[in-house]
Amino acid sequence: MLESYVTKRRDRKAALEFLKKTMKRHGRPLSIVTDKLGSYGVAMKEIGNFVVGPIGTS
């Protein structure tokens, strides 16, 4: 599944909003592929999904 979300900022708040929106639509992911921006890891820890699978780049 490919999901994208464009915002002016790429901070924790934007990453958290994206992850919540995506998880609401598609459920909890087995893995997440990102550009290794730190805000994704922080958002994943906040929602409790950090240990589910690898976070990396494609």
C-alpha positions as CSV (number, residue, x, y, z in Angstrom):
1,M,0.0,0.0,0.0
2,L,1.3,3.4,-0.8
3,E,0.0,6.5,1.1
4,S,1.2,10.0,0.8
5,Y,0.3,13.2,2.6
6,V,1.7,16.6,1.8
7,T,2.2,19.3,4.4
8,K,4.2,22.5,4.7
9,R,6.1,21.1,7.6
10,R,7.8,17.7,8.3
11,D,7.8,17.8,12.0
12,R,6.5,15.4,14.7
13,K,3.0,16.9,14.6
14,A,2.7,16.4,10.8
15,A,4.1,12.9,11.0
16,L,1.7,12.0,13.8
17,E,-1.3,13.3,11.9
18,F,-0.2,11.3,8.8
19,L,0.3,8.1,10.8
20,K,-3.0,8.3,12.6
21,K,-4.9,9.1,9.4
22,T,-3.2,6.2,7.6
23,M,-3.7,3.7,10.4
24,K,-7.3,4.7,10.8
25,R,-7.9,3.8,7.1
26,H,-5.7,0.8,6.7
27,G,-5.0,-0.6,10.2
28,R,-1.6,-1.2,11.9
29,P,1.3,-1.7,9.4
30,L,3.8,-4.5,9.6
31,S,6.5,-2.1,8.4
32,I,6.9,1.5,7.4
33,V,9.3,2.8,4.7
34,T,10.3,6.5,5.1
35,D,13.1,8.8,4.3
36,K,14.5,8.3,7.8
37,L,13.4,11.7,9.0
38,G,13.5,11.7,12.8
39,S,10.0,13.0,13.2
40,Y,8.6,9.6,12.0
41,G,10.4,7.7,14.7
42,V,9.2,10.2,17.4
43,A,5.6,9.9,16.1
44,M,5.8,6.1,16.0
45,K,7.0,6.0,19.6
46,E,4.1,8.4,20.6
47,I,1.4,6.2,19.1
48,G,3.1,3.0,20.4
49,N,3.9,1.5,17.0
50,F,7.6,1.9,17.1
51,V,8.5,-1.8,17.8
52,V,6.2,-3.3,15.2
53,G,8.6,-3.5,12.3
54,P,11.5,-1.9,10.5
55,I,11.5,1.7,9.6
56,G,13.8,2.5,6.7
57,T,14.1,3.6,3.1
58,S,13.3,1.8,0.0
